[in-house]
Amino acid sequence: MAFNTKLADRLREYLASVPGIRIEEKRMFSGMAFMVNGKMCINVSGDNLMCRFDPALQEVVVGRNGYEPMIMKGRELIGYCYVSLEGFKTKRDFEYWVNLCLDFNSKAKASKKPGKKK
């Protein structure tokens, strides 16, 4: 599945304006993942954003316009969601979702690197 390159550009531009973060892009989840300080932060998946946020905010986020649950192997992943275009059309809504992900990024755990043992 191709991802929306205009949305990726919009996200890239916003993230570039945030001071003190290191951004890396990786193709994953059938889209483009934006890694912030070595951790997956937010993705562009098709025409949607895929957000990683504080699981404690799940009930707040569920009520937001454009929210779609992320389902893997038949169950909802708490702390992850998709957001359709209607949920981030405005600058304010777009920044809400990106900042939600950035706020959690400092608390999020990095994925274990394959082949590395403790």
CYANA upper distance limits for C-alpha pairs under 8 A (distance plus 0.5 A):
  1 MET  CA     30 SER  CA      6.24
  1 MET  CA     31 GLY  CA      7.88
  1 MET  CA     46 GLY  CA      7.13
  2 ALA  CA     30 SER  CA      7.54
  2 ALA  CA     31 GLY  CA      7.16
  2 ALA  CA     45 SER  CA      8.39
  2 ALA  CA     46 GLY  CA      6.33
  3 PHE  CA      8 ALA  CA      8.49
  3 PHE  CA     30 SER  CA      7.91
  3 PHE  CA     31 GLY  CA      5.74
  3 PHE  CA     32 MET  CA      7.63
  3 PHE  CA     44 VAL  CA      6.84
  3 PHE  CA     45 SER  CA      5.95
  3 PHE  CA     46 GLY  CA      4.45
  3 PHE  CA     47 ASP  CA      6.72
  4 ASN  CA      8 ALA  CA      6.88
  4 ASN  CA     44 VAL  CA      7.49
  4 ASN  CA     45 SER  CA      7.94
  4 ASN  CA     46 GLY  CA      6.08
  4 ASN  CA     47 ASP  CA      5.70
  4 ASN  CA     48 ASN  CA      8.48
  5 THR  CA      9 ASP  CA      6.59
  6 LYS  CA     10 ARG  CA      6.71
  7 LEU  CA     11 LEU  CA      6.68
  7 LEU  CA     44 VAL  CA      7.55
  7 LEU  CA     47 ASP  CA      7.88
  8 ALA  CA     12 ARG  CA      6.44
  8 ALA  CA     32 MET  CA      7.88
  8 ALA  CA     44 VAL  CA      6.64
  9 ASP  CA     13 GLU  CA      6.53
 10 ARG  CA     14 TYR  CA      6.80
 11 LEU  CA     15 LEU  CA      6.59
 12 ARG  CA     16 ALA  CA      6.58
 13 GLU  CA     17 SER  CA      7.15
 14 TYR  CA     18 VAL  CA      7.50
 15 LEU  CA     23 ILE  CA      8.14
 16 ALA  CA     23 ILE  CA      8.39
 21 ILE  CA     36 VAL  CA      6.87
 21 ILE  CA     37 ASN  CA      6.57
 22 ARG  CA     36 VAL  CA      6.06
 22 ARG  CA     37 ASN  CA      5.44
 22 ARG  CA     38 GLY  CA      8.16
 23 ILE  CA     34 PHE  CA      7.11
 23 ILE  CA     35 MET  CA      6.11
 23 ILE  CA     36 VAL  CA      5.27
 23 ILE  CA     37 ASN  CA      6.90
 23 ILE  CA     38 GLY  CA      8.32
 24 GLU  CA     34 PHE  CA      6.39
 24 GLU  CA     35 MET  CA      5.50
 24 GLU  CA     36 VAL  CA      7.06
 24 GLU  CA     38 GLY  CA      8.08
 25 GLU  CA     32 MET  CA      7.12
 25 GLU  CA     33 ALA  CA      6.12
 25 GLU  CA     34 PHE  CA      5.26
 25 GLU  CA     35 MET  CA      6.48
 26 LYS  CA     32 MET  CA      6.25
 26 LYS  CA     33 ALA  CA      5.59
 26 LYS  CA     34 PHE  CA      7.08
 26 LYS  CA     35 MET  CA      7.87
 27 ARG  CA     31 GLY  CA      6.17
 27 ARG  CA     32 MET  CA      5.08
 27 ARG  CA     33 ALA  CA      6.37
 28 MET  CA     32 MET  CA      6.40
 28 MET  CA     33 ALA  CA      6.51
 29 PHE  CA     33 ALA  CA      8.23
 29 PHE  CA     45 SER  CA      7.53
 30 SER  CA     45 SER  CA      6.77
 30 SER  CA     46 GLY  CA      8.12
 31 GLY  CA     43 ASN  CA      7.36
 31 GLY  CA     44 VAL  CA      6.04
 31 GLY  CA     45 SER  CA      5.05
 31 GLY  CA     46 GLY  CA      7.00
 32 MET  CA     43 ASN  CA      6.01
 32 MET  CA     44 VAL  CA      5.73
 32 MET  CA     45 SER  CA      7.23
 33 ALA  CA     40 MET  CA      7.19
 33 ALA  CA     41 CYS  CA      7.98
 33 ALA  CA     42 ILE  CA      6.60
 33 ALA  CA     43 ASN  CA      4.70
 33 ALA  CA     44 VAL  CA      6.96
 34 PHE  CA     40 MET  CA      6.68
 34 PHE  CA     41 CYS  CA      6.41
 34 PHE  CA     42 ILE  CA      5.97
 34 PHE  CA     43 ASN  CA      6.22
 35 MET  CA     39 LYS  CA      5.54
 35 MET  CA     40 MET  CA      4.83
 35 MET  CA     41 CYS  CA      5.93
 35 MET  CA     42 ILE  CA      7.76
 36 VAL  CA     40 MET  CA      6.82
 36 VAL  CA     41 CYS  CA      6.37
 36 VAL  CA    102 LEU  CA      8.45
 36 VAL  CA    105 ASN  CA      7.68
 38 GLY  CA    110 ALA  CA      7.30
 39 LYS  CA    105 ASN  CA      7.48
 39 LYS  CA    108 ALA  CA      7.92
 39 LYS  CA    109 LYS  CA      7.75
 39 LYS  CA    110 ALA  CA      5.55
 39 LYS  CA    111 SER  CA      7.57
 40 MET  CA     52 ARG  CA      8.19
 40 MET  CA    105 ASN  CA      8.32
 40 MET  CA    110 ALA  CA      8.06
 41 CYS  CA     51 CYS  CA      7.49
 41 CYS  CA     52 ARG  CA      6.33
 41 CYS  CA    101 CYS  CA      6.28
 41 CYS  CA    102 LEU  CA      7.10
 41 CYS  CA    105 ASN  CA      6.54
 42 ILE  CA     49 LEU  CA      7.53
 42 ILE  CA     50 MET  CA      6.30
 42 ILE  CA     51 CYS  CA      5.41
 42 ILE  CA     52 ARG  CA      6.57
 42 ILE  CA     98 VAL  CA      7.73
 42 ILE  CA    101 CYS  CA      6.90
 43 ASN  CA     49 LEU  CA      6.18
 43 ASN  CA     50 MET  CA      5.36
 43 ASN  CA     51 CYS  CA      7.04
 44 VAL  CA     48 ASN  CA      6.39
 44 VAL  CA     49 LEU  CA      5.27
 44 VAL  CA     50 MET  CA      6.54
 45 SER  CA     49 LEU  CA      6.45
 45 SER  CA     50 MET  CA      6.79
 47 ASP  CA     84 SER  CA      7.54
 47 ASP  CA     85 LEU  CA      7.46
 48 ASN  CA     82 TYR  CA      6.70
 48 ASN  CA     83 VAL  CA      5.95
 48 ASN  CA     84 SER  CA      5.38
 48 ASN  CA     85 LEU  CA      6.81
 49 LEU  CA     82 TYR  CA      6.04
 49 LEU  CA     83 VAL  CA      5.61
 49 LEU  CA     84 SER  CA      7.30
 50 MET  CA     80 TYR  CA      7.60
 50 MET  CA     81 CYS  CA      6.16
 50 MET  CA     82 TYR  CA      4.89
 50 MET  CA     83 VAL  CA      6.86
 51 CYS  CA     79 GLY  CA      8.50
 51 CYS  CA     80 TYR  CA      5.96
 51 CYS  CA     81 CYS  CA      5.83
 51 CYS  CA     82 TYR  CA      6.65
 51 CYS  CA     83 VAL  CA      7.98
 51 CYS  CA     97 TRP  CA      7.76
 51 CYS  CA     98 VAL  CA      8.29
 51 CYS  CA    101 CYS  CA      6.69
 52 ARG  CA     79 GLY  CA      6.21
 52 ARG  CA     80 TYR  CA      5.11
 52 ARG  CA     81 CYS  CA      7.40
 52 ARG  CA    101 CYS  CA      5.99
 52 ARG  CA    104 PHE  CA      8.05
 53 PHE  CA     57 LEU  CA      7.97
 53 PHE  CA     79 GLY  CA      5.47
 53 PHE  CA     80 TYR  CA      6.67
 53 PHE  CA    100 LEU  CA      6.58
 53 PHE  CA    101 CYS  CA      5.48
 53 PHE  CA    103 ASP  CA      8.26
 53 PHE  CA    104 PHE  CA      5.90
 53 PHE  CA    105 ASN  CA      8.19
 54 ASP  CA     58 GLN  CA      7.85
 54 ASP  CA     79 GLY  CA      6.03
 54 ASP  CA    100 LEU  CA      8.49
 54 ASP  CA    101 CYS  CA      8.37
 54 ASP  CA    104 PHE  CA      5.93
 55 PRO  CA     78 ILE  CA      6.13
 55 PRO  CA     79 GLY  CA      4.52
 55 PRO  CA     80 TYR  CA      8.29
 56 ALA  CA     79 GLY  CA      8.17
 57 LEU  CA     61 VAL  CA      6.66
 57 LEU  CA     79 GLY  CA      8.16
 58 GLN  CA     62 VAL  CA      6.59
 58 GLN  CA     78 ILE  CA      7.15
 58 GLN  CA     79 GLY  CA      6.77
 59 GLU  CA     63 GLY  CA      7.62
 60 VAL  CA     64 ARG  CA      7.87
 61 VAL  CA     67 TYR  CA      7.72
 62 VAL  CA     67 TYR  CA      6.55
 62 VAL  CA     68 GLU  CA      8.26
 62 VAL  CA     69 PRO  CA      8.42
 63 GLY  CA     67 TYR  CA      7.71
 64 ARG  CA     87 GLY  CA      7.75
 65 ASN  CA     86 GLU  CA      7.24
 65 ASN  CA     87 GLY  CA      5.25
 66 GLY  CA     82 TYR  CA      8.47
 66 GLY  CA     83 VAL  CA      5.50
 66 GLY  CA     84 SER  CA      5.29
 66 GLY  CA     85 LEU  CA      7.22
 66 GLY  CA     86 GLU  CA      5.81
 66 GLY  CA     87 GLY  CA      4.34
 66 GLY  CA     88 PHE  CA      7.94
 67 TYR  CA     81 CYS  CA      7.27
 67 TYR  CA     82 TYR  CA      6.59
 67 TYR  CA     83 VAL  CA      5.28
 67 TYR  CA     84 SER  CA      7.22
 67 TYR  CA     87 GLY  CA      7.30
 68 GLU  CA     81 CYS  CA      6.31
 68 GLU  CA     82 TYR  CA      5.47
 68 GLU  CA     83 VAL  CA      6.33
 68 GLU  CA     84 SER  CA      7.82
 69 PRO  CA     76 GLU  CA      6.86
 69 PRO  CA     77 LEU  CA      7.95
 69 PRO  CA     80 TYR  CA      7.80
 69 PRO  CA     81 CYS  CA      5.35
 69 PRO  CA     82 TYR  CA      6.67
 70 MET  CA     76 GLU  CA      6.13
 70 MET  CA     77 LEU  CA      6.18
 70 MET  CA     78 ILE  CA      8.49
 70 MET  CA     80 TYR  CA      6.51
 70 MET  CA     81 CYS  CA      5.21
 70 MET  CA     82 TYR  CA      6.62
 71 ILE  CA     75 ARG  CA      5.70
 71 ILE  CA     76 GLU  CA      4.88
 71 ILE  CA     77 LEU  CA      6.48
 72 MET  CA     76 GLU  CA      6.91
 72 MET  CA     77 LEU  CA      7.32
 77 LEU  CA     81 CYS  CA      8.13
 83 VAL  CA     87 GLY  CA      6.41
 83 VAL  CA     88 PHE  CA      7.86
 84 SER  CA     88 PHE  CA      7.70
 85 LEU  CA     89 LYS  CA      6.27
 87 GLY  CA     93 ASP  CA      7.01
 87 GLY  CA     94 PHE  CA      8.06
 88 PHE  CA     92 ARG  CA      8.28
 88 PHE  CA     93 ASP  CA      5.24
 88 PHE  CA     94 PHE  CA      4.81
 88 PHE  CA     95 GLU  CA      8.48
 88 PHE  CA     97 TRP  CA      8.02
 89 LYS  CA     93 ASP  CA      7.23
 89 LYS  CA     94 PHE  CA      7.13
 90 THR  CA     94 PHE  CA      6.62
 91 LYS  CA     95 GLU  CA      6.56
 92 ARG  CA     96 TYR  CA      6.67
 93 ASP  CA     97 TRP  CA      6.99
 94 PHE  CA     98 VAL  CA      6.85
 95 GLU  CA     99 ASN  CA      6.28
 96 TYR  CA    100 LEU  CA      6.50
 97 TRP  CA    101 CYS  CA      6.93
 98 VAL  CA    102 LEU  CA      6.69
 99 ASN  CA    103 ASP  CA      6.35
100 LEU  CA    104 PHE  CA      7.04
101 CYS  CA    105 ASN  CA      6.63
102 LEU  CA    106 SER  CA      7.80
103 ASP  CA    107 LYS  CA      8.37
104 PHE  CA    108 ALA  CA      6.47
112 LYS  CA    116 LYS  CA      7.95
